[in-house]
Amino acid sequence: MSLTIVRVLLIGLGCLCLALGTVGAFLPVLPTVPFYLLATLLFAKSSEKLHHWFTSTAIYKKNLESYVQGQGMTLTTKLRITLTITLSMGIGLYFVSHLPFVQVILACIWLGLMIYFFAIVKTHRAID
């Protein structure tokens, strides 16, 4: 009984992350890739069938497949992700302008993410 509840919860959270990631593909305020990565993890933990379905979608193949396989990301994907992160952090910085300590924390997080994407994640050429 408890296992069924956990599976349903994981599936529900996976669907929520999938929806947020899809909205993030169109709105610069929400990041797409982190939500898709989380959806992949949640689907893998909840159902092999859902995990297989998600990893066979065009969304997954376009944004995550090469990264998950250890090949890195295309420069276009990296730029799209970092632009979204930068816009999101910029909005956050604006709304906490009266809290300089929080602004410093957000700026450090942003810097860490930029270092991660451009110094750690491999860049590969897309094969057309």
Order of alpha helices (4+ residues) and beta strands (2+ residues): alpha-alpha-alpha-alpha-alpha-alpha-alpha
